[in-house]
Amino acid sequence: MENRIASLDPDERIYRKLVDSPFFQTYRRAFTNATGLGLVLLSADDEIENLDQGRHFAPFCKALNESAAGCQRCHLEHCCLAREVGDKAETRTCFAGMRETLIPIRAGKKTVAFLSTGQVFTTPSAERDFTKVADQLRRVGFKEAQLADLARVWENTPEFGLERYEGTITLLAAFALQLSDLLNRLLTEESNSEPQIVVKAKRFINAHLEEKLSLDSVAGHVGVSPFYFCKLFKQATDMTLTEYVNRRRIEWAKRKLLNPNSRVTEVAFDVGFQSVSQFNRSFLKYVGTSPTRFRIDGPRSQSTDIACSEAA
């Protein structure tokens, strides 16, 4: 586990420490128990199209995303919301009438993560109409039998009054400030934990993962001899340079494999592996499964041609 975390780039490592912290986990459980709402911490470093993985709290959202077509529609909503978030909480009402909120966790002017909650109705049931929702879902490929099942789940989804929801978001925004304080402490610890040569080398590696990286080229970039760099890097990370590079490439490949239009062969070469067989061996070693199996078992990430403006 320590090696896997050490293989991440600094921003990813900080995010992992933040989401695994007892402080966040304790608050998450208390928040869910008190409000009934889900709460997840999403990495802002991931490509925006992958930000929605694992965030479907409501029964209707889960049922909708059992279909690739539904995933397209919901995925679009979340991408639009993620792009709108600035330095404060942002709430969006989706095409199905459900509210979702993202709250940024920031270090200075940089957003490192988002708190995500919501996926609830704040409009009384008497004012909601599934007919319009069904019309939109038909346009992206839903069949009548699917719509009938979704209508039942939609109608049974609990309501969360608007005033209560807005009050909950205000409290959550206060928690986000506390998380930001923890984030800044973690960043301070991170900056003091590794020699600057190693930090500089990791930044160089992360910026050139798709290229051929040799010990000589990395050592030359940081201005030390290959022998000294090899020894220092091993002491600081408990990994060889080759192991670190391969782990980083595999983490990158995992994100790319979420795109169903990317072929495994293309992903292997895009992230810097010299052969598919080398990629497959490394993926199995660090992930515990093959790239093909990972794609089948992993979350879907679908493209869509529905414009953001339709979501309102």
Buried (B, 14 or more C-beta within 10 A) or exposed (E): EEEEEBBBBBBBBBBBBBBEBEEBEEBBEEBBEEBEBBBBBBBBBBEEBBBBBEBBBBBBBEBBBEBEBBBBBBBBBBBBBBEEBEEEBBBBBBBBBBBBBBBBBBBEEEBBBBBBBBBBBBBEEEEBEBEEBBEBBBEBEBEEEBBEEBBEBBEEBEBBEEEEBBEBBEEBBEBBEEBBEBBBEBBEEBEEEBEEBBBBBBBBBBEBBEEEBEBEBBBBBBEBEBEEBBEBBBEBBEBEBEBBBBBBBBBBBBBBBBBEEBEBEEBBBBBBBEEBEEBBBBBBEBBEEBBEEBBEEEEBBBEBEBEBEEBE
